[in-house]
Amino acid sequence: MPTVFFLLPSGRKVAVAVEPGTTLLEAARAGRVDIEGACGGSMACATCHVWVEEGWFARLPEASPEEEDMLDLAADWRPTSRLGCQIRIDAELDGLTVRVPASSLLSDG
């Protein structure tokens, strides 16, 4: 199973092993990363916004125009910003590391 890593504002690092096909938002929830994801993954908000670590960003499929539009609404946008609900984990993304901005968390728990 691929493993993804979430780096939280507190400095805590959370590793989550997931089945291929799982979204990054689903992985966060499975790992008890308290990411908001208010729309439940339907790409109607930007509250699952993450910053993909530099080495990983180019390995992801390009964001759709719809995702780009939603990212315009994200607090703390950066050039490596993506929506967690739009990234599906597969074996090639084993080790994917993302930073979770404080603006995407319900708590730092």
Backbone as JSON, one array per atom type, in Angstrom:
{
  "sequence": "MPTVFFLLPSGRKVAVAVEPGTTLLEAARAGRVDIEGACGGSMACATCHVWVEEGWFARLPEASPEEEDMLDLAADWRPTSRLGCQIRIDAELDGLTVRVPASSLLSDG",
  "N": [[0.84, -1.19, 0.0], [0.52, 2.23, -0.81], [2.11, 4.95, 0.93], [1.39, 8.09, 2.35], [2.49, 11.31, 3.44], [1.75, 13.74, 5.82], [2.52, 16.96, 6.73], [2.13, 18.88, 9.46], [1.14, 22.16, 10.7], [2.05, 22.35, 13.33], [4.38, 20.98, 13.31], [4.26, 18.31, 13.51], [4.44, 15.11, 11.94], [2.52, 13.05, 9.96], [2.05, 9.8, 8.95], [0.33, 7.92, 6.55], [-0.93, 4.94, 5.4], [-2.49, 3.86, 2.47], [-5.08, 2.47, 0.38], [-4.58, 2.02, -3.13], [-5.97, 4.51, -5.28], [-7.3, 5.96, -3.42], [-8.21, 9.23, -2.35], [-6.23, 12.12, -1.51], [-7.51, 13.69, 0.4], [-9.24, 11.77, 1.57], [-7.28, 10.11, 2.6], [-6.13, 11.79, 4.51], [-8.23, 12.02, 6.33], [-8.47, 9.34, 7.11], [-6.1, 9.08, 8.46], [-6.54, 10.63, 10.63], [-5.97, 13.32, 10.36], [-6.97, 16.47, 10.81], [-8.24, 17.8, 8.57], [-10.25, 20.18, 6.86], [-12.12, 20.02, 4.46], [-14.79, 20.76, 3.62], [-16.78, 20.41, 1.62], [-16.88, 17.75, 1.24], [-15.36, 16.58, -0.72], [-16.27, 17.17, -3.25], [-15.26, 19.14, -4.84], [-16.18, 21.76, -4.43], [-15.31, 23.69, -2.8], [-12.42, 25.09, -1.18], [-11.25, 23.98, 1.0], [-9.7, 21.76, 1.52], [-7.23, 22.25, 0.79], [-3.78, 21.88, 0.12], [-0.19, 22.12, 0.36], [1.97, 20.86, -1.9], [4.98, 19.14, -1.58], [8.0, 20.28, -3.09], [9.57, 18.35, -4.67], [7.64, 16.52, -5.36], [5.54, 17.77, -6.66], [5.68, 18.1, -9.52], [5.3, 15.51, -10.3], [2.67, 14.93, -10.11], [-0.54, 14.58, -11.76], [-1.66, 17.22, -13.93], [-3.51, 19.98, -12.6], [-7.01, 20.3, -13.06], [-8.92, 22.7, -15.04], [-11.14, 23.41, -13.48], [-10.3, 22.77, -10.89], [-8.18, 24.57, -10.69], [-9.66, 26.96, -10.72], [-10.98, 26.72, -8.23], [-8.78, 26.75, -6.54], [-8.08, 29.38, -6.67], [-9.58, 30.46, -4.68], [-8.45, 29.59, -2.39], [-7.1, 30.04, 0.82], [-3.88, 31.23, 1.7], [-2.54, 30.49, -0.67], [-0.06, 28.91, -2.7], [2.56, 28.36, -5.19], [2.72, 25.56, -5.36], [0.28, 24.62, -4.6], [-2.52, 22.48, -4.18], [-5.71, 20.78, -4.39], [-6.71, 18.52, -1.99], [-8.75, 16.7, -2.45], [-8.61, 16.14, -5.1], [-6.39, 14.7, -5.74], [-5.42, 11.56, -6.45], [-4.13, 8.72, -4.94], [-1.59, 6.51, -5.94], [0.61, 3.7, -6.64], [2.86, 4.96, -7.71], [2.91, 7.31, -6.35], [3.78, 6.72, -3.85], [5.03, 7.72, -0.83], [4.49, 10.36, -1.15], [4.54, 13.7, -0.06], [2.96, 16.23, 1.72], [2.31, 19.54, 2.84], [0.13, 20.8, 5.27], [-1.7, 23.62, 5.35], [-2.45, 25.88, 8.07], [-4.88, 27.1, 7.64], [-6.44, 25.16, 6.43], [-7.1, 23.35, 8.34], [-9.28, 22.01, 10.83], [-8.54, 21.77, 13.4], [-5.32, 21.49, 15.01], [-4.99, 18.9, 15.54]],
  "CA": [[0.0, 0.0, 0.0], [1.29, 3.48, -0.78], [2.06, 5.77, 2.14], [1.51, 9.53, 2.15], [2.92, 12.01, 4.65], [1.17, 15.05, 6.06], [3.29, 17.78, 7.64], [1.18, 19.8, 10.07], [1.74, 23.42, 11.17], [2.69, 22.14, 14.64], [5.64, 20.26, 13.1], [3.98, 16.87, 13.56], [4.4, 14.42, 10.66], [1.59, 11.92, 10.04], [2.16, 8.85, 7.84], [-0.92, 7.19, 6.35], [-0.92, 3.95, 4.32], [-3.83, 3.85, 1.87], [-5.3, 1.67, -0.82], [-4.51, 2.8, -4.37], [-7.25, 5.1, -5.67], [-7.76, 6.83, -2.33], [-7.8, 10.62, -2.52], [-5.44, 12.68, -0.43], [-8.47, 14.08, 1.44], [-9.65, 10.55, 2.27], [-6.11, 9.64, 3.36], [-6.01, 12.66, 5.69], [-9.27, 11.64, 7.29], [-8.12, 8.02, 7.63], [-4.98, 9.28, 9.37], [-6.99, 11.56, 11.67], [-5.52, 14.68, 10.13], [-8.25, 17.17, 10.92], [-8.4, 18.69, 7.43], [-11.67, 20.52, 6.82], [-12.84, 19.34, 3.37], [-16.2, 21.07, 3.9], [-17.72, 19.94, 0.59], [-16.83, 16.29, 1.18], [-14.59, 16.1, -1.86], [-16.96, 17.42, -4.52], [-14.58, 20.27, -5.46], [-17.04, 22.95, -4.34], [-14.68, 24.61, -1.85], [-10.96, 24.93, -1.22], [-10.85, 23.75, 2.39], [-8.78, 20.62, 1.61], [-6.04, 22.79, 0.14], [-2.49, 21.49, 0.67], [1.01, 22.48, -0.4], [2.73, 19.66, -2.27], [6.42, 19.36, -1.5], [8.59, 20.57, -4.4], [9.96, 17.17, -5.43], [6.46, 15.74, -5.72], [4.55, 18.54, -7.41], [5.76, 17.81, -10.95], [4.92, 14.11, -10.52], [1.21, 14.83, -10.08], [-1.25, 15.04, -12.96], [-1.98, 18.64, -13.88], [-4.82, 20.36, -12.06], [-8.02, 20.63, -14.08], [-9.33, 24.1, -14.98], [-12.07, 23.57, -12.36], [-9.5, 22.8, -9.67], [-7.47, 25.86, -10.7], [-10.63, 27.98, -10.29], [-11.2, 26.6, -6.79], [-7.54, 27.15, -5.86], [-8.1, 30.85, -6.58], [-10.28, 30.79, -3.44], [-7.71, 29.02, -1.26], [-6.27, 30.9, 1.68], [-2.47, 30.83, 1.75], [-2.14, 29.85, -1.93], [1.36, 28.89, -3.12], [2.68, 27.74, -6.51], [2.55, 24.1, -5.3], [-1.02, 24.34, -3.98], [-3.48, 21.57, -4.84], [-6.83, 20.35, -3.55], [-6.54, 17.12, -1.59], [-9.81, 15.84, -3.0], [-8.35, 15.91, -6.52], [-5.18, 13.9, -5.91], [-5.63, 10.13, -6.17], [-2.86, 8.08, -4.61], [-1.3, 5.21, -6.54], [1.93, 3.21, -6.26], [3.87, 5.93, -8.12], [2.92, 8.41, -5.38], [4.21, 6.22, -2.55], [5.96, 8.65, -0.21], [4.04, 11.74, -1.39], [4.57, 14.52, 1.14], [2.28, 17.51, 1.58], [2.14, 20.39, 4.03], [-1.25, 21.23, 5.46], [-1.73, 24.95, 5.95], [-3.35, 26.02, 9.21], [-6.19, 27.5, 7.13], [-7.18, 23.97, 5.99], [-7.36, 22.46, 9.47], [-10.29, 22.33, 11.83], [-7.68, 21.92, 14.58], [-4.01, 20.97, 14.68], [-5.0, 17.6, 16.14]],
  "C": [[0.88, 1.25, 0.0], [1.09, 4.22, 0.54], [2.21, 7.23, 1.73], [1.84, 10.16, 3.49], [2.32, 13.41, 4.69], [2.03, 15.78, 7.09], [2.37, 18.87, 8.16], [1.88, 21.07, 10.56], [2.47, 23.28, 12.51], [4.06, 21.48, 14.52], [5.45, 18.76, 13.12], [3.9, 16.31, 12.14], [3.53, 13.18, 10.82], [1.75, 11.08, 8.78], [0.86, 8.06, 7.75], [-0.75, 6.24, 5.17], [-2.34, 3.81, 3.8], [-3.88, 2.88, 0.69], [-5.14, 2.55, -2.05], [-5.91, 3.28, -4.77], [-7.85, 6.01, -4.63], [-7.34, 8.26, -2.62], [-6.97, 11.06, -1.32], [-6.34, 13.14, 0.72], [-8.92, 12.87, 2.25], [-8.5, 10.01, 3.12], [-5.94, 10.48, 4.63], [-7.02, 12.25, 6.75], [-8.96, 10.28, 7.91], [-7.0, 8.12, 8.66], [-5.27, 10.24, 10.5], [-6.29, 12.91, 11.6], [-6.8, 15.49, 9.98], [-8.42, 18.23, 9.82], [-9.89, 18.95, 7.22], [-12.43, 19.78, 5.72], [-14.34, 19.52, 3.46], [-17.17, 20.5, 2.88], [-17.7, 18.43, 0.43], [-16.11, 15.74, -0.04], [-15.25, 16.34, -3.21], [-16.41, 18.63, -5.27], [-15.48, 21.51, -5.53], [-16.51, 23.94, -3.32], [-13.18, 24.43, -1.99], [-10.42, 24.61, 0.17], [-10.04, 22.47, 2.6], [-7.47, 20.97, 0.92], [-4.77, 22.35, 0.88], [-1.38, 22.07, -0.2], [1.8, 21.22, -0.65], [4.22, 20.0, -2.21], [7.01, 19.41, -2.91], [8.9, 19.32, -5.23], [8.79, 16.34, -5.94], [5.53, 16.46, -6.68], [4.53, 18.19, -8.9], [5.35, 16.37, -11.28], [3.4, 13.91, -10.54], [0.62, 15.16, -11.44], [-1.57, 16.52, -12.81], [-3.37, 18.86, -13.28], [-5.75, 20.69, -13.22], [-8.32, 22.14, -14.0], [-10.27, 24.38, -13.8], [-11.31, 23.62, -11.04], [-8.74, 24.12, -9.58], [-8.4, 26.99, -10.25], [-10.86, 27.93, -8.79], [-9.95, 27.03, -6.01], [-7.43, 28.67, -5.76], [-8.76, 31.31, -5.28], [-9.52, 30.35, -2.19], [-6.96, 30.09, -0.48], [-4.85, 30.37, 1.62], [-2.0, 30.1, 0.5], [-0.64, 29.98, -2.15], [1.43, 28.23, -4.49], [2.51, 26.22, -6.51], [1.24, 23.72, -4.62], [-1.84, 23.39, -4.84], [-4.61, 21.3, -3.86], [-6.66, 18.87, -3.25], [-7.57, 16.18, -2.18], [-9.56, 15.48, -4.46], [-7.09, 15.1, -6.8], [-5.49, 12.48, -5.5], [-4.26, 9.46, -6.02], [-2.76, 6.74, -5.36], [0.13, 4.83, -6.16], [3.03, 4.21, -6.62], [3.95, 7.12, -7.17], [3.26, 7.94, -3.97], [5.28, 7.15, -2.0], [5.58, 10.12, -0.42], [3.98, 12.49, -0.07], [3.91, 15.86, 0.86], [2.28, 18.24, 2.91], [0.69, 20.85, 4.09], [-1.22, 22.61, 6.08], [-2.73, 25.03, 7.1], [-4.77, 26.38, 8.75], [-7.03, 26.32, 6.65], [-7.56, 23.04, 7.13], [-8.5, 22.96, 10.33], [-9.61, 22.54, 13.18], [-6.32, 21.37, 14.18], [-3.86, 19.53, 15.2], [-4.51, 16.5, 15.34]]
}
